[in-house]
Amino acid sequence: MARISNTIVTILNIVSTILAIVAIGASAKLMVHSNTECQKSLQSPLLMTGAVLLVVSLIGLIGSCGRSNFFLYTYLILLFLSILALIAFTVLAFLVTNESAGKAVSGRGFKEYRLGDYSNWMQKHLVNGEKWNEIRSCLADANICRRLSEGAHQSEVEFSKQNLSPIQSGCCKPPTYCGFEFKNATYWTVPKSGPAVPDSDCLTWSNDQETLCYDCKSCKGGFLANGRMEWRNLLICNVLLLIIFMVVYSVGCCATRNNRRDRGYAKYRGYP
């Protein structure tokens, strides 16, 4: 039993080392082959995550294979700090995404989103200033709206029945309350009397396929709605990861205790 904990720690750190190498490799691939700003934005997070995971895994491997309590203690400290960081991030993610958003439109199969429905933290840190310019570029590069324009010959009734994603609803068409006239999924005309509501989004809308409503508050709201769903999924992953880290931490503590017993037994038997 004294060796089982060391073996488990070794196996887990071999797996995490492989994952770290994959992350670093993916970052290097993006650096060479990325064509869009959206892809390039993934390079640094992947590289940092892979590098940190690789260092921690190697420390754990040295500690478990070499039965060195110094490295195991270092590994456990880093693991404990990671657990605290995960707990903090999980609580933050829950608090800032706790409010529900998205207003159903009568007679439509999709919802519409407003920026003010989301927490000030999400507005400030996710879609503010220069950050939105990068996100806007990513959305345009992804051709999300162009997919809607492929159904250019559909009627307004057919379009209204579509189940649009939050980003498509907020970025690819003007808000319904503007009262614009439908021509196709991404082309709408302003009535001679002007927009039904003097809202900034109604004035921002453009039929230019590179502009559309990418600068609208509704687009930012749709992006945050999509991000909220992803963060909710991430919360589940975080909870699972916390459980795994706590199990690994407990096994690591057992490994350090076993190492102390082995050293004490060796000294008792007169081994150096």
Protein Blocks (a to p, Z undefined) as FASTA:
>chain_A
ZZmmmmmmmmmmmmmmmmmmmmmmmmmmmmmmpcbfklmmmmmmmmmmmmmmmmmmmmmm
mmmmnopaklmmmmmmmmmmmmmmmmmmmmmmmmmmmpccddddehiabdcddfklpcfk
lmmmmmgcjlmmmmmmmmmmnommmmmmmmmmbcfklmmmpccdfklmmmmpccfklopa
cfblmlccddfkbpfblcfklmmpcfbfklmmmmpmklmmmmmmmmmmmmmmmmmmmmmm
mmmmmmmmmmmmmmmmmmmmmmmmmmmnopZZ
